[in-house]
């Protein structure tokens, strides 16, 4: 289980947007370089079960199994489409008499783009509650100091 501490920056219904400091858990997600380019702290949506309000420090939890499953899905689909495109390109190159390297390269890139589009189109279906971070408690300011 991944647990982090952050500050609630906004609340929308049952969800809150939490700003966290970069930790070792953040380094695992692969977005650290993007956040450094933007220059801000990571902000993400979490289920607000503790009824936290804006400005409060909170403890946020993400299930490790859900984290691993989501990572496998996010990285696996595009890579699988890339490999299928490369194999299809190699097969079709023989049928059309085109260079197998060129056809494999073109169709593998098309497969990669298709995999990313698939993730984009199905992002809402993948937003299951098990993958959403949960605010488990509001931390009293004196407890932090």
Secondary structure, DSSP 8 states (H G I E B T S, - for coil): -EEEEEEEEEEETTEEEEEE---HHHHHHS-HHHHHHHTS-EEEEEE-TT---TT-EEEEEE-HHHHHHHHHHHHHHHHHHHHHHHHHHHHHHHHHT--HHHHHHHHHHHHHHHHHHHHHHTTTTT--GGGSEEEEEEE-HHHH-
